[in-house]
């Protein structure tokens, strides 16, 4: 038996042949036929957009002009023009009516046809939109002009609430369904998305995801974009998924655009009352969404602690439990497995620092070491204090764990962050603020929202290097750029305060930081330049026990006024000098490396006496 594609091509070929014969003989083609069990795409288009017989016949003829050269030649001979005009369509097609070409008619409102500019509307050439032509020809496609701003969603996965939401929608025509969730809860956002896709599948519809961040702001462009979305949804028999931005309110043009969408629409988030008031009346439904979580009531303490730190789906937890072999190291292996599973897309947004550094590797004053251990303790026991002991229920603000590490370069700020992450068993990611901040309004907040959403999933420690570049004294607002720059800082502070992990900011110049900003941090740790005693300890750690050393004394080396980072650099470069000379690391090698380091630090010619 011929396939549907073969039968459909035969149907189109028959229609085009009838038109060609009719044009040659001056006869009107017969009425469009619907072969049993075929449902030609042209008739499907007519049903979905409410086309009259004249409009449907026009669509078929316009498609024939693009697909059949002989038919195009027959039209040219009959009308004297190589294109089909409004005049010609009204003269040639059965049951013509002028309002088919009205701006609010289905042909133009749904962008099924385009009219080329002309002095007279009746003389305007018309043609099918490319996406509509592919549909009538039976070719699977997606509107190329929506690329980058909308795309078909992935296949649905079963969801326990899909049938309930679908049943509620079935009693309403073209409902708008809101799935509100905490704006910065990435897991709940994914759950809302999964529910929307599964519900549409229960209604025998596919899903199209729309990037609301790319919604045009110009009113006319926004209306055209919405109409194109609406047409694509109708052609694909799909519903639309609009994910509201977590970092800002929805664009004002979105409310006007929603008025152009006729099919079911899911909004991931919550529209403001004003946005709802600006829309024409339509059924609005709302369903609360909770992120799927594993049942922790009977979970072992190790699993419970891991799931309080890492946000992973229940099936991932089950897979992890099956993959971890029993034994004394099972708890550690489970923690590591879930930490790796929760990383998600953060590796593409920040640099993961892998370091075995521990507190034993830090050479800092005892008071600083005590502060760092206190930060680690709060990081380790946050879930116990906030959730189990109920502190989070008493206060919703100020629960984020944030710290500023201030001090000169090389005093151990980054090493301290590595030690904290290592002691807590967490990943450490370094964020490049220069790559995150954008000159385009709203893009910085969007980048930060993506970063924090991914970080919340994996519970990582975030390290913002050189924070003084962004968190300096707030500028006086002289223009819109100053205002938005201050808003960017305020948004970042808000996300840091609500971040359920640890955010560390480093600065070489604490004095330039805004005092209001400092008050909002939980810890401020000042890393001093190491004194002679600390420098001696740093030298002892910089030279490994197995390295060949001759005639070096740590107390004597401490006379070099260098930070910990510079000491490590000098020790390493001196080792390479020794390896090149084939001698142990001695005072001469240290002297050469130290002189190069002082020159790099632009501290002038220094006589190194060891």
C-alpha positions as CSV (number, residue, x, y, z in Angstrom):
1,X,0.0,0.0,0.0
2,X,1.4,3.4,-0.9
3,X,2.6,5.6,2.0
4,X,0.9,8.7,3.1
5,X,3.6,10.8,1.5
6,X,3.1,9.1,-1.9
7,X,-0.7,9.5,-1.7
8,X,-0.4,13.1,-0.7
9,X,1.9,13.9,-3.5
10,X,-0.5,12.2,-5.9
11,X,-3.4,14.3,-4.5
12,X,-1.5,17.6,-5.0
13,X,-0.4,16.6,-8.5
14,X,-4.1,15.9,-9.3
15,X,-5.1,19.3,-8.0
16,X,-2.4,21.1,-10.0
17,X,-3.3,19.2,-13.2
18,X,-7.0,20.1,-12.8
19,X,-6.0,23.8,-12.5
20,X,-3.8,23.6,-15.5
21,X,-6.6,22.1,-17.6
22,X,-9.1,24.6,-16.3
23,X,-6.9,27.6,-17.1
24,X,-6.3,26.3,-20.6
25,X,-10.1,25.7,-21.2
26,X,-11.4,28.6,-19.2
27,X,-13.2,26.3,-16.8
28,X,-13.4,26.5,-13.0
29,X,-11.7,23.6,-11.2
30,X,-13.9,21.1,-9.4
31,X,-14.4,21.4,-5.6
32,X,-11.6,20.2,-3.5
33,X,-11.9,16.6,-2.5
34,X,-10.8,14.8,0.7
35,X,-9.9,11.2,-0.2
36,X,-10.8,8.7,2.5
37,X,-8.2,8.5,5.4
38,X,-5.8,11.0,3.7
39,X,-6.6,14.4,5.1
40,X,-4.5,16.5,2.8
41,X,-2.5,19.2,4.6
42,X,-4.3,21.9,2.7
43,X,-7.6,20.9,4.1
44,X,-6.0,20.4,7.5
45,X,-4.8,24.0,7.2
46,X,-8.3,25.2,6.3
47,X,-9.7,23.5,9.4
48,X,-7.2,24.9,11.8
49,X,-7.4,28.5,10.6
50,X,-11.1,28.5,9.6
51,X,-10.5,29.1,5.9
52,X,-13.4,29.5,3.4
53,X,-13.5,27.4,0.3
54,X,-12.2,30.4,-1.7
55,X,-9.3,30.8,0.7
56,X,-8.5,27.1,0.7
57,X,-8.5,27.0,-3.1
58,X,-6.3,30.1,-3.2
59,X,-3.7,28.3,-0.9
60,X,-3.6,25.3,-3.1
61,X,-3.2,27.4,-6.3
62,X,-0.5,29.5,-4.7
63,X,1.3,26.3,-3.7
64,X,1.0,25.0,-7.2
65,X,2.7,28.2,-8.6
66,X,5.7,27.4,-6.4
67,X,5.8,23.6,-6.9
68,X,4.6,23.0,-10.5
69,X,6.3,24.9,-13.3
70,X,3.7,23.9,-15.9
71,X,0.9,25.4,-13.7
72,X,2.9,28.6,-13.2
73,X,3.3,28.9,-17.0
74,X,-0.5,28.3,-17.4
75,X,-1.3,31.1,-14.9
76,X,1.1,33.4,-16.7
77,X,-0.5,32.8,-20.1
78,X,-4.0,33.3,-18.6
79,X,-3.3,36.5,-16.6
80,X,-0.4,37.9,-18.6
81,X,1.7,38.0,-15.4
82,X,4.2,35.5,-13.9
83,X,2.6,35.9,-10.5
84,X,-0.9,35.6,-9.0
85,X,-2.4,38.9,-8.0
86,X,-5.4,39.7,-5.8
87,X,-7.3,40.7,-9.0
88,X,-6.5,37.4,-10.7
89,X,-7.5,35.3,-7.6
90,X,-10.8,37.0,-7.4
91,X,-11.4,36.4,-11.1
92,X,-10.3,32.8,-11.4
93,X,-11.3,31.1,-8.1
94,X,-14.8,30.0,-7.2
95,X,-16.9,31.8,-4.5
96,X,-14.5,34.8,-4.3
97,X,-14.9,37.4,-1.5
98,X,-12.9,40.5,-1.0
99,X,-12.6,40.3,2.8
100,X,-10.4,37.3,2.4
101,X,-7.6,39.8,1.9
102,X,-8.5,42.0,4.9
103,X,-5.7,42.4,7.5
104,X,-7.7,40.7,10.2
105,X,-8.7,37.8,7.9
106,X,-7.1,34.4,8.6
107,X,-4.9,34.5,5.4
108,X,-3.1,37.7,6.5
109,X,-3.6,37.6,10.3
110,X,-2.0,34.1,10.5
111,X,0.7,35.2,8.0
112,X,-0.4,32.4,5.6
113,X,0.1,34.7,2.6
114,X,2.2,37.8,2.0
115,X,1.2,40.7,-0.3
116,X,4.0,42.4,-2.1
117,X,3.8,46.3,-2.0
118,X,1.7,47.8,-4.7
119,X,-0.1,51.1,-5.5
120,X,-3.4,49.2,-5.6
121,X,-4.2,46.3,-3.2
122,X,-6.0,44.5,-6.0
123,X,-2.9,44.6,-8.1
124,X,-0.6,43.3,-5.3
125,X,1.1,40.0,-6.1
126,X,0.5,37.4,-3.4
127,X,2.5,34.3,-2.4
128,X,2.5,31.7,0.3
129,X,4.8,32.1,3.3
130,X,7.7,29.6,3.0
131,X,6.7,27.8,6.2
132,X,3.1,27.4,4.9
133,X,4.3,26.2,1.6
134,X,6.3,23.4,3.3
135,X,3.3,22.5,5.3
136,X,1.0,22.3,2.2
137,X,3.6,20.2,0.4
138,X,3.7,17.8,3.4
139,X,7.2,18.5,4.4
140,X,8.1,18.6,8.1
141,X,9.7,21.9,9.0
142,X,10.0,24.6,11.6
143,X,9.7,28.3,11.0
144,X,13.2,29.5,10.3
145,X,12.4,33.0,11.5
146,X,11.8,31.6,15.0
147,X,15.2,30.0,15.2
148,X,17.1,31.0,18.3
149,X,13.9,32.2,20.1
150,X,11.7,29.1,19.9
151,X,12.2,25.4,19.4
152,X,10.3,22.1,19.6
153,X,10.5,20.7,23.1
154,X,12.0,17.3,23.9
155,X,9.8,14.2,24.0
156,X,7.6,14.1,27.2
157,X,8.3,12.0,30.2
158,X,5.6,10.6,32.4
159,X,4.4,13.0,35.1
160,X,2.0,12.1,38.0
161,X,0.1,15.4,37.7
162,X,-0.2,15.6,33.9
163,X,-3.7,13.9,33.7
164,X,-5.1,16.1,36.4
165,X,-3.9,19.4,34.7
166,X,-5.1,18.1,31.3
167,X,-8.5,17.3,32.7
168,X,-8.8,20.8,34.2
169,X,-7.8,22.4,30.8
170,X,-10.3,20.3,28.8
171,X,-13.2,22.3,30.1
172,X,-11.8,25.6,28.8
173,X,-11.2,27.0,25.3
174,X,-7.6,28.0,24.8
175,X,-6.6,28.4,28.4
176,X,-3.5,30.1,29.8
177,X,-1.9,27.9,32.4
178,X,0.5,29.4,35.0
179,X,2.9,27.1,36.8
180,X,4.4,29.4,39.4
181,X,7.5,28.3,41.2
182,X,10.3,29.9,43.3
183,X,12.1,32.2,40.8
184,X,15.5,31.0,41.7
185,X,14.7,27.3,42.3
186,X,16.2,25.6,39.2
187,X,14.8,22.1,40.2
188,X,11.2,23.5,40.6
189,X,11.6,25.3,37.2
190,X,12.6,22.0,35.6
191,X,9.6,20.3,37.3
192,X,7.2,22.9,35.9
193,X,8.7,22.5,32.4
194,X,8.3,18.7,32.6
195,X,4.7,19.0,33.8
196,X,3.8,21.4,30.9
197,X,5.3,19.0,28.3
198,X,3.6,15.9,29.8
199,X,0.3,17.7,30.1
200,X,0.3,18.7,26.4
201,X,1.2,15.2,25.5
202,X,-1.9,14.0,27.5
203,X,-3.9,16.4,25.3
204,X,-2.3,14.9,22.2
205,X,-0.2,18.0,21.5
206,X,3.5,18.6,21.1
207,X,5.2,21.5,22.8
208,X,7.1,24.5,21.6
209,X,9.5,26.3,24.0
210,X,9.8,30.0,23.7
211,X,12.7,32.1,25.0
212,X,10.9,35.1,26.6
213,X,14.2,36.9,26.9
214,X,14.2,37.2,23.1
215,X,10.7,38.6,22.9
216,X,10.7,41.8,20.8
217,X,10.1,45.0,22.7
218,X,8.8,47.0,19.8
219,X,5.0,46.7,19.8
220,X,4.6,45.9,16.1
221,X,7.5,43.5,16.1
222,X,6.1,41.8,19.3
223,X,2.7,41.4,17.6
224,X,4.2,39.9,14.5
225,X,6.4,37.5,16.5
226,X,3.4,36.4,18.5
227,X,1.4,35.7,15.4
228,X,4.2,33.7,13.9
229,X,4.4,31.7,17.1
230,X,0.6,31.2,17.1
231,X,0.8,30.0,13.5
232,X,3.6,27.5,14.2
233,X,1.7,26.1,17.2
234,X,-1.4,25.6,15.0
235,X,0.6,24.0,12.2
236,X,2.3,21.6,14.6
237,X,-0.8,21.1,16.7
238,X,1.3,22.2,19.7
239,X,1.0,24.2,22.8
240,X,3.5,27.0,23.8
241,X,5.8,27.0,26.8
242,X,6.8,30.5,27.9
243,X,9.5,30.5,30.7
244,X,9.5,33.9,32.4
245,X,12.9,35.2,33.3
246,X,14.0,34.5,36.8
247,X,16.1,37.7,37.0
248,X,13.5,40.3,36.0
249,X,9.8,40.9,35.3
250,X,8.4,39.8,32.0
251,X,8.7,42.2,29.1
252,X,5.7,44.6,28.8
253,X,5.2,43.5,25.2
254,X,4.6,40.0,26.3
255,X,1.1,40.8,27.6
256,X,0.2,42.2,24.2
257,X,1.7,39.3,22.5
258,X,-0.3,36.8,24.6
259,X,-3.4,38.4,23.1
260,X,-2.3,37.0,19.7
261,X,-1.9,33.4,20.9
262,X,-5.0,31.3,20.4
263,X,-4.0,27.8,21.5
264,X,-3.1,26.5,25.0
265,X,-0.2,28.5,26.6
266,X,1.8,27.4,29.6
267,X,3.6,30.2,31.5
268,X,6.5,28.9,33.7
269,X,6.3,31.5,36.4
270,X,3.7,34.0,37.5
271,X,2.4,36.9,35.4
272,X,1.7,40.1,37.3
273,X,-1.9,41.2,37.8
274,X,-1.3,44.1,35.4
275,X,-0.1,41.8,32.7
276,X,-3.2,39.6,33.1
277,X,-5.4,42.8,33.0
278,X,-3.8,43.9,29.8
279,X,-4.8,40.7,28.0
280,X,-8.2,40.1,26.4
281,X,-10.4,37.8,28.6
282,X,-9.3,34.2,28.4
283,X,-9.4,31.3,30.9
284,X,-6.4,31.5,33.3
285,X,-5.6,28.4,35.4
286,X,-2.8,28.1,38.0
287,X,-1.2,25.0,39.4
288,X,1.5,24.9,42.1
289,X,4.7,23.1,41.2
290,X,7.1,21.5,43.6
291,X,10.5,20.1,42.7
292,X,10.6,16.4,42.7
293,X,12.6,15.2,45.7
294,X,13.5,11.9,47.2
295,X,11.7,10.7,50.3
296,X,14.2,11.4,53.1
297,X,12.1,10.1,56.0
298,X,13.8,6.7,56.1
299,X,17.0,7.8,54.4
300,X,20.3,7.0,55.9
301,X,22.1,10.0,57.5
302,X,24.7,10.1,54.7
303,X,22.1,10.1,52.0
304,X,20.0,12.7,53.8
305,X,23.0,15.0,54.1
306,X,23.9,14.6,50.4
307,X,20.4,15.3,49.2
308,X,20.2,18.4,51.4
309,X,23.3,19.6,49.6
310,X,22.9,18.4,46.0
311,X,19.7,18.7,43.9
312,X,19.2,15.6,41.9
313,X,16.2,13.8,40.5
314,X,14.9,10.8,42.4
315,X,15.9,8.4,39.6
316,X,19.5,9.7,39.7
317,X,19.5,8.9,43.5
318,X,18.3,5.4,42.9
319,X,21.0,4.9,40.2
320,X,23.7,6.3,42.6
321,X,22.6,3.9,45.4
322,X,22.8,1.0,43.0
323,X,26.3,2.0,41.7
324,X,27.9,2.6,45.1
325,X,29.4,-0.7,46.5
326,X,28.9,-1.4,50.2
327,X,31.8,-0.9,52.6
328,X,33.5,1.6,54.9
329,X,33.9,4.1,52.1
330,X,30.3,3.9,50.9
331,X,29.2,7.2,52.4
332,X,32.1,9.0,50.8
333,X,31.5,7.3,47.5
334,X,27.8,8.2,47.6
335,X,28.6,11.9,48.3
336,X,31.1,12.0,45.4
337,X,28.7,10.3,43.0
338,X,25.8,12.7,43.8
339,X,28.1,15.7,43.7
340,X,29.3,14.8,40.2
341,X,25.7,14.0,39.0
342,X,24.5,17.5,40.2
343,X,27.1,19.5,38.3
344,X,24.8,20.0,35.3
345,X,25.8,22.9,33.1
346,X,27.9,24.9,35.6
347,X,31.2,23.7,33.9
348,X,30.2,25.8,30.9
349,X,29.5,28.9,32.9
350,X,32.5,29.0,35.3
351,X,35.9,27.4,35.8
352,X,36.0,24.4,38.2
353,X,39.2,24.5,40.3
354,X,40.4,21.0,41.3
355,X,42.9,21.2,44.2
356,X,43.9,18.9,47.0
357,X,44.7,21.8,49.3
358,X,43.6,21.5,52.9
359,X,43.9,23.6,56.0
360,X,47.3,22.0,56.7
361,X,48.6,23.7,53.5
362,X,47.5,27.1,54.7
363,X,50.1,29.3,56.4
364,X,48.1,32.2,57.9
365,X,47.8,33.7,61.4
366,X,45.9,31.6,63.9
367,X,43.0,34.1,64.0
368,X,42.6,33.9,60.2
369,X,42.7,30.1,60.3
370,X,40.0,30.1,63.0
371,X,37.7,32.3,60.8
372,X,38.2,29.9,57.8
373,X,37.3,26.9,60.0
374,X,34.2,28.7,61.2
375,X,33.1,29.3,57.6
376,X,33.6,25.7,56.8
377,X,31.6,24.6,59.9
378,X,28.7,26.8,58.9
379,X,28.9,25.5,55.3
380,X,28.9,21.9,56.6
381,X,26.0,22.3,59.0
382,X,23.7,24.8,57.2
383,X,21.0,22.1,56.5
384,X,20.9,21.1,60.1
385,X,20.6,24.6,61.5
386,X,18.3,26.0,58.8
387,X,16.1,23.1,58.1
388,X,16.2,20.6,61.0
389,X,16.4,23.2,63.7
390,X,13.9,25.6,62.0
391,X,15.9,28.7,61.7
392,X,15.0,29.1,58.0
393,X,11.3,29.2,58.9
394,X,11.9,32.1,61.3
395,X,13.7,34.3,58.9
396,X,13.9,34.3,55.1
397,X,16.6,36.9,54.5
398,X,20.2,36.7,55.3
399,X,20.5,33.0,55.2
400,X,23.1,33.0,52.4
401,X,26.7,32.2,53.4
402,X,28.9,34.9,51.9
403,X,32.5,35.9,52.7
404,X,35.0,38.5,51.5
405,X,38.6,37.5,51.4
406,X,40.7,40.7,51.2
407,X,44.4,41.1,51.0
408,X,47.4,41.6,48.7
409,X,48.0,39.2,45.8
410,X,49.7,36.0,46.9
411,X,48.5,36.1,50.5
412,X,46.5,32.9,50.2
413,X,42.9,34.0,49.3
414,X,42.4,31.5,46.5
415,X,44.2,28.8,48.4
416,X,41.9,29.4,51.4
417,X,38.9,29.0,49.1
418,X,40.3,25.7,47.8
419,X,40.9,24.4,51.3
420,X,37.3,25.2,52.4
421,X,35.8,23.5,49.4
422,X,38.1,20.5,49.9
423,X,37.3,20.2,53.6
424,X,33.6,20.4,52.9
425,X,33.7,17.9,50.0
426,X,32.3,20.4,47.5
427,X,33.3,21.6,44.0
428,X,34.9,25.1,43.8
429,X,34.1,27.2,40.7
430,X,35.8,30.5,39.9
431,X,33.6,33.0,38.2
432,X,35.0,35.5,35.8
433,X,32.9,38.6,36.4
434,X,34.3,40.3,33.3
435,X,32.8,37.6,31.1
436,X,29.5,37.7,33.0
437,X,28.9,41.5,32.9
438,X,27.5,42.7,29.6
439,X,27.1,46.1,28.2
440,X,23.6,45.2,27.0
441,X,20.8,46.1,29.5
442,X,19.4,43.0,31.1
443,X,22.0,40.6,29.8
444,X,24.1,40.7,33.0
445,X,21.2,39.7,35.1
446,X,20.3,36.9,32.7
447,X,23.9,35.6,32.8
448,X,24.0,35.7,36.6
449,X,20.6,33.9,36.8
450,X,21.9,31.1,34.7
451,X,25.0,30.9,36.8
452,X,23.3,30.8,40.2
453,X,20.5,28.4,39.0
454,X,23.2,25.9,37.9
455,X,25.2,26.5,41.1
456,X,22.1,25.9,43.3
457,X,21.7,22.5,41.7
458,X,25.2,21.4,42.5
459,X,25.7,23.2,45.8
460,X,29.2,24.4,44.8
461,X,31.4,27.0,46.4
462,X,31.5,30.1,44.1
463,X,34.7,32.2,44.0
464,X,34.3,35.7,42.5
465,X,37.8,37.0,41.9
466,X,38.7,40.7,42.0
467,X,35.3,41.7,43.3
468,X,36.4,45.3,43.7
469,X,35.9,45.8,40.0
470,X,32.2,45.4,40.4
471,X,31.5,46.2,44.1
472,X,33.3,49.5,44.4
473,X,31.7,52.7,45.6
474,X,28.3,53.0,43.8
475,X,28.4,55.6,41.2
476,X,26.3,58.7,41.2
477,X,23.4,58.2,38.8
478,X,24.0,60.5,35.9
479,X,22.4,58.5,33.1
480,X,20.6,55.2,32.4
481,X,23.9,53.3,32.2
482,X,24.8,54.3,35.8
483,X,21.4,53.3,37.0
484,X,21.6,49.9,35.3
485,X,25.1,49.3,36.6
486,X,23.9,49.9,40.1
487,X,20.9,47.6,39.5
488,X,23.3,44.8,38.3
489,X,25.3,45.1,41.6
490,X,22.1,45.0,43.6
491,X,20.9,41.9,41.7
492,X,24.2,40.1,42.3
493,X,24.0,40.9,46.0
494,X,20.5,39.6,46.2
495,X,21.4,36.3,44.5
496,X,24.4,36.0,46.8
497,X,22.2,36.5,49.9
498,X,19.8,33.9,48.8
499,X,22.4,31.4,47.5
500,X,22.1,28.2,49.6
501,X,25.8,27.5,49.3
502,X,29.0,29.5,49.9
503,X,29.9,32.6,47.8
504,X,33.4,33.9,48.3
505,X,34.5,37.3,46.9
506,X,38.2,38.3,46.8
507,X,39.6,41.8,46.6
508,X,43.0,43.4,46.7
509,X,41.6,46.7,47.8
510,X,39.0,46.4,50.6
511,X,39.1,50.2,51.1
512,X,37.4,50.8,47.8
513,X,34.5,48.6,48.5
514,X,31.1,50.1,49.2
515,X,30.5,49.9,53.0
516,X,26.8,49.1,52.5
517,X,28.0,46.1,50.5
518,X,30.4,45.0,53.3
519,X,27.5,45.0,55.8
520,X,25.6,42.4,53.8
521,X,28.4,39.9,54.0
522,X,28.5,37.2,56.7
523,X,32.3,37.1,57.0
524,X,35.1,39.5,56.1
525,X,38.5,37.9,56.3
526,X,41.6,40.2,56.0
527,X,44.7,38.2,54.8
528,X,47.8,40.1,56.0
529,X,51.1,40.2,54.3
530,X,53.1,37.4,56.0
531,X,55.6,38.3,58.7
532,X,59.1,36.7,59.0
533,X,57.8,33.8,61.0
534,X,55.0,33.0,58.5
535,X,57.4,33.4,55.6
536,X,59.8,30.9,57.2
537,X,56.9,28.4,57.4
538,X,56.0,29.2,53.8
539,X,59.5,28.4,52.6
540,X,59.4,25.1,54.5
541,X,56.3,24.1,52.6
542,X,57.5,25.5,49.2
543,X,60.5,23.1,49.1
544,X,59.3,19.5,49.0
545,X,61.1,16.9,51.2
546,X,62.3,15.0,48.2
547,X,63.8,18.0,46.5
548,X,67.7,18.2,46.6
549,X,68.4,21.2,48.8
550,X,71.9,22.5,49.9
551,X,72.8,25.2,52.3
552,X,69.3,26.7,52.7
553,X,67.9,27.9,55.9
554,X,64.2,28.8,56.2
555,X,64.8,31.6,58.7
556,X,67.4,33.1,56.3
557,X,65.1,32.8,53.3
558,X,62.4,34.6,55.3
559,X,64.4,37.7,55.0
560,X,63.1,38.0,51.5
561,X,60.1,40.3,51.7
562,X,57.7,38.1,49.6
563,X,54.1,36.9,49.8
564,X,53.2,33.3,49.9
565,X,52.4,33.2,46.2
566,X,55.7,34.8,45.3
567,X,57.6,32.4,47.6
568,X,56.1,29.4,45.8
569,X,57.0,31.0,42.4
570,X,60.6,31.6,43.5
571,X,61.0,28.1,44.9
572,X,59.7,26.6,41.7
573,X,61.8,28.7,39.4
574,X,64.9,28.0,41.6
575,X,64.3,24.3,41.2
576,X,64.3,24.7,37.4
577,X,67.6,26.6,37.6
578,X,69.1,23.8,39.7
579,X,67.8,21.1,37.3
580,X,69.3,23.0,34.3
581,X,72.7,23.3,36.1
582,X,72.6,19.8,37.4
583,X,73.1,20.9,41.0
584,X,71.0,20.9,44.2
585,X,68.8,23.9,45.0
586,X,71.1,26.3,46.7
587,X,71.4,30.0,47.5
588,X,72.6,30.9,44.0
589,X,69.5,29.4,42.4
590,X,67.2,31.1,45.0
591,X,69.0,34.4,44.3
592,X,68.4,34.2,40.5
593,X,64.7,33.3,40.9
594,X,64.2,36.0,43.6
595,X,65.7,38.7,41.5
596,X,63.4,37.8,38.6
597,X,60.4,37.8,40.9
598,X,61.3,41.3,42.3
599,X,61.7,42.6,38.8
600,X,58.2,41.1,37.9
601,X,56.8,42.9,40.9
602,X,58.4,46.1,39.7
603,X,60.1,46.6,43.0
604,X,63.3,47.8,41.4
605,X,66.8,46.2,41.5
606,X,67.1,44.4,44.8
607,X,70.3,42.9,46.2
608,X,69.5,39.5,47.5
609,X,71.8,38.5,50.4
610,X,71.4,34.9,51.7
